[in-house]
Amino acid sequence: MPFLIETFDKPNHQHVRQASRPEHLAYLEANKALLLACGAKLNDDGSDGGGGLYIVDVDTREAAQAFIEADPFHKVALFAEVTILRWRKAYLDGVRHI
């Protein structure tokens, strides 16, 4: 069953996010087979909202935890908080799955 991972950046760490972004994107590309969806959270004006969402197709919470801990953003201690929840795919890209 997929897992939803939500991250919350530490305050005033935009410089850390920007410095680590190329490695983060390379990590996502290398693991794209696990990604159902992912992206940064944004403010209404389009500026960075300080965190992200990932929906990963892994079998266990431990695998989801290992996925986020291997992310370069996690390795540079960008996150103040990370939540991991099981996720049931009801609709994806307009297709019903239940």
N, C-alpha and C positions, 0 to 999 in steps of 0.2 A: 504494500500500500504506500502511496506517495506521502511525503512529509513536506509541510510548509515551514520554512525557516524565515524568521523576521529578525533583522539586525537593527540596532540603534547605535549610532556613532556617539563617541564621547564628545562633549561640548568642545568647541574650538579646535577640532581635529580635521578640518577641511584640507589643510596642507598635507596631512598624513594620507588622506584618501587620494588626493591628486598625485602625490609622489608614488603611491603604490598601485595606481590604476592600471598601468600597462601590464604588470605582472598578474593582477587580478583578472584582467580580460583574457590573458593567455591561459590562465588556469580554467576559466569558464570554457574557453574554446577546446581545451584538452579534455574537458569533462562534459561536453555538450550532449553526449548520449544519455546522461543522467538528468538533464534539465528539461522539465516540462515547460517551465517559464522562470524568468528571473529579471530583475531590474532594480534600479535605484528608486527610492521614494523621493518625490519632488514636492516642493511648495507650490501653491496655486500659481505663482508667477513664473514657474519653471525652474527656479533655482534649486540647488541641492537641498533635499530635506533631511539629510543626515542618517542614512541607513538604507536598507534594501530588503527585498523579498525574493526568496528562492522557492520554487516547488521542485523537489528532487524525487526522482523515481528510484527509490532504494527500499529494501525490505525491512530494515530495522531502524529504530531510533539511534542505535549505536553507529550505524552506517551514515545516517544524517549528521550526527555529531562529528564523525570523522571527516565528512565532506566539508563542513564549515570550518573545522579546525585546520584543514589543509589549505584553505583559501588564504592568499597573501594578505588580505585585509585583516584576517584574524591573527596572522603571524606577527603583524606590526602593531598589535594591540589597539586597533581602531575602534573596536566595539565596546560600548559600555554595557550592553545587554544583548543576549541572543535568546530567542524563544524558538522552540521546535515543537510542532504539533502534527499529529497524523491528519491527513487530508483525504477526503473522499472526492473523487472526480465525478461531478454530476454533469457539467457541461464544459467542453473545451473546444474552442474554435467553432462554436455554434452547434457542436455535435453532442447529443445526449449520450451519457455513458452509464446511466442507471435505469 
